[in-house]
Amino acid sequence: MILFLDIDGVLNNTTYPRTVGTVKDFAEFREDWWEKYDTPYMCPDNIKTFVNFMKQIQFQKDKYEKIYCILSSTWRAGGEDIKEKLNYIFKDFGYDKGDIISGRTCKLNVFKNRGEEVQDFLNHLTKYDIISPIEHDAFNKNYIILDDDNDFLEEQQSHLFLCDGSTGFTQEIVDRINKWVNVK
C-alpha cells in the first residue's frame, strides 16, 4: 500500500497555535521546534496520532502488506533533506521501525493539481524505485491519500481521507482508514 502524505492541515493544524498559550509562548515553541528539528512547526498531537497509526500498520501485515509513505505535501520542495528531517521527527516521537517517508511525488508546478501529481507517481512507480515491476499493478490500486485539500481526481476520491485543517490527523481519520481497509 502507498500512503500519500500532506503535512499542512494533516500533521499540523490551524487550532494548535491557540492551545499553546500566549503569543509569546507560541513564539517560544516555534523557536524551540525550529532549533531542534530545522523545520516549520507541526502539531505534536497530530504527529503522535500519525506515528501510532504507522506503528499499528506494522502489526497488521495481513491488511496492509508493505506500506510506502510518499510525501505529497508542498514540503517536498525541501528536497531529500526534508525526508531525513521528517523521519528524525517521527523517530523522536516514538517510531522505531526505520524511516517512515520512502519518497516524494514529482516537483511542484509540473501538473495542475495534486491529483495529477499522485496519478503520475502511481503511473510510474518503478521509475521512482519504490517497487518492482511485478508489484506495480497491486500498488497502483492500493493507496491512501491523507490531505486537507480536495484537489484530487474523481477516480482518487475513494482513496482520499480528508483531514479538517483545523484539527489535522485524528483518531477519527485512523478509524475511517481501518474501516476502509477492512471493507476492501
N, C-alpha and C positions, 0 to 999 in steps of 0.2 A: 504494500500500500504506500502511496505517496501522500504526504501531508504538506500542502502549500500554506505557508505561514506568513501572515501580515504581522507587523509589530504595533504600529499606532492604532489604537482602538481595540487591540486584542491583548497585548501584553502591557499596555498602559491604557489609561482611560482619562476622561475629562473630569471625573469626580475626585480622583485621588488627591490632587494638589490641595483641595479644601479640607481633606481629612488629616493632613499632616499637622495642622495648627495654624499659626500666624504666617503671614507672608514671609517674615524673617525665618521662621522655622523651615518653611518650604525651600527658601533660597539656600539655607544651610544643607538641607537634604540633597538638593540638586548638586550643590558644590561637592559634597562628600561622595555622591554617586559618581560624578564625573571623575573625581580623583581616583576612586577605586576601580572603576570599570572603563573609563575613557569612552563613554557613550552617553547620549542623552538619557535621562532617567526613564525608568519603567516602573510600573506598579508592583511592589513585592508580592501582594496577594495574587495578582494575575500570574506572575511568574511561578509562584508556589503551586497554583492550580494546574498550570501547564506542565511543570516538572512532575507532579504527582500523576497526571494523565499519562505522560510518557513512560513513567515507571510502571504504571498499570499495564500499558501495552506490552511491556517486556514479559509480563506473566500471562499474557493471553495470546500466545503464538498461534493457537488454533483459529483465532478470529482475525488476527492482524498480519500473519505471516511476517515478512520483513517490512519494516517501515522506514521510509526515507523522508526526512523533513527538509523541504526546499523553501528557501527564503524567497517570498514573492513580494515582499514589502519594498517600499522606496528605500529602505535602509540598505538594500543590496547594492546601492550605488557606492557604499563604503568599501567595495572590493572584497578580496579574500580576507582581508584584515577583520572585517565585521563578523565573519563566520567564527573566527577564533575568539573574538571578544564575546559574542553571544554564547558560545559553548563554555567559555570561562564563567560567565554569569550563571548559566544553568548548573554547572558543577558546584559553584558557590552556594546555590540554592538546593543542593542535595542530589543532583543527578550524577550517579557514579558509574553509569553503564557505557561510557565513551562519549563521543560527540553526538549531539542531537542534530545539528544542522549538517546536512550532507552536501548541499549545493544551493544554487540560486537560479532564478529564471534569467532570461536574457536582459541585455542593457535596456535602460529606460528609453522611452520615446521611439522605440523601433516599431511598436504597434500602437493602435488607437486606444486600447484599454487593457486592463489586467487579464481579462478573459482570453484575449488573443495571445497574450504572453504565456499564460498557462497552457493553452492549446498547442502553441509552438513547442513548449517544453515536452508535453505529452507526445507530440508527433515525432520528436527527435530524442527520445530518451537515451538511445545508445550513443548519440553524439556527445551527450553530457557525461558519459562514463558512469552513469548511475546504475544501469542494469545491463544484462547481456541481451543480445537479440532474441534469445529463446523466451525471456521473461517479458518482452515488450508488450504483447497483447494483454496479458493479465494486468500489468501495472497501468496500462493506458485506460483501463476501465475501472480501476480500483483506486480511487483517490478521494481525498478530503480537502476542502478549501476552508481555512479559517481566516475571515476578514470582517471588517466592519463596514465595507462599502460593497454595493452590489453592481459592479461593472463587469459582470461575467456573462458568458454566452448562455443562450437558452438551454443548450444541452448540458451545461455545467450546474444548473440551478439545484438539481437533486444532490449534488456533491458539496454544495455551499452551506457552511454553518456560520450564519451571520451573527456576529457579536454586536452588542449595543456599545457604541463608542463611549457611553458614559459609565459603563461597568466593566467592559473588557471581557476576557475569557473567564467564565464562571463555571461552577459545578453544573449548572443547568445545561450549558453547552456540552459538557462532558457526557451528561446523561443522554442528551439527544444523539450524540455521536454513537454511544454504546447501543442505543436502541436501533439506530440506522444500520450498524454493523450486524446486529443480531437478526434484523429483518432480511438483509441481503442474502 
